[in-house]
Amino acid sequence: MGKESELTFEQAMARLEEIVQEIDVGGHTLEQTLLLFEEGIKLARQCSGQLAEARGRLDMLSKKPDGSAEAKPHKA
């Protein structure tokens, strides 16, 4: 997938914030702005996927009546 897939969630979010600030400040050509936007979209999708994966992992845990955690299969 490329450089973005090697980033942790936190690194991807930090880079996404940088991109937003760069675009807000301006001073870039249209082409540069489009490239930044494209990178931002890829990072946002990566973060969304990582969050969905984490949510799925959390969903696999449920509490038993005694309060202990129980792993159960994730429903796709």
C-alpha positions as CSV (number, residue, x, y, z in Angstrom):
1,M,0.0,0.0,0.0
2,G,2.9,2.3,0.6
3,K,4.3,4.6,3.2
4,E,0.9,5.3,4.9
5,S,0.4,1.6,5.8
6,E,3.6,1.6,7.8
7,L,2.3,4.4,10.2
8,T,0.8,3.8,13.5
9,F,-2.7,5.2,14.1
10,E,-1.1,8.0,16.2
11,Q,1.5,8.8,13.5
12,A,-1.2,8.9,10.8
13,M,-3.4,11.2,12.8
14,A,-0.5,13.5,13.5
15,R,0.4,13.7,9.8
16,L,-3.3,14.2,8.9
17,E,-3.4,17.2,11.3
18,E,-0.2,18.6,9.7
19,I,-1.8,18.3,6.3
20,V,-4.9,20.1,7.4
21,Q,-2.8,23.0,8.8
22,E,-0.7,23.2,5.6
23,I,-3.9,23.4,3.5
24,D,-5.4,26.0,5.9
25,V,-2.3,28.2,5.8
26,G,-2.3,28.1,2.0
27,G,0.5,29.3,-0.2
28,H,0.6,26.0,-2.2
29,T,-0.1,25.6,-5.9
30,L,-3.3,23.9,-6.8
31,E,-1.3,20.7,-7.7
32,Q,0.5,20.7,-4.3
33,T,-2.8,21.2,-2.5
34,L,-4.4,18.3,-4.4
35,L,-1.5,16.1,-3.5
36,L,-1.8,17.0,0.1
37,F,-5.5,16.4,0.0
38,E,-5.0,13.0,-1.6
39,E,-2.4,12.1,1.1
40,G,-4.9,13.2,3.7
41,I,-7.7,11.1,2.2
42,K,-5.4,8.0,2.3
43,L,-4.5,8.6,5.9
44,A,-8.1,9.2,6.9
45,R,-9.1,5.9,5.3
46,Q,-6.2,4.1,7.0
47,C,-7.2,5.6,10.4
48,S,-10.8,4.6,9.8
49,G,-9.8,1.0,9.0
50,Q,-7.6,0.8,12.1
51,L,-10.5,2.1,14.2
52,A,-12.9,-0.4,12.7
53,E,-10.4,-3.2,13.4
54,A,-10.0,-2.1,17.0
55,R,-13.8,-1.9,17.4
56,G,-14.1,-5.4,16.1
57,R,-11.5,-6.6,18.6
58,L,-13.4,-4.9,21.4
59,D,-16.7,-6.3,20.3
60,M,-15.2,-9.8,20.6
61,L,-15.0,-9.3,24.4
62,S,-18.1,-9.4,26.4
63,K,-18.6,-9.7,30.2
64,K,-20.0,-12.8,31.8
65,P,-22.5,-12.5,34.6
66,D,-19.7,-12.8,37.1
67,G,-17.9,-9.8,35.6
68,S,-15.1,-11.6,34.0
69,A,-14.3,-11.1,30.3
70,E,-15.1,-13.7,27.7
71,A,-13.9,-13.8,24.2
72,K,-16.5,-14.5,21.5
73,P,-16.3,-14.7,17.7
74,H,-16.6,-11.4,15.9
75,K,-19.6,-11.1,13.6
76,A,-18.4,-9.7,10.2
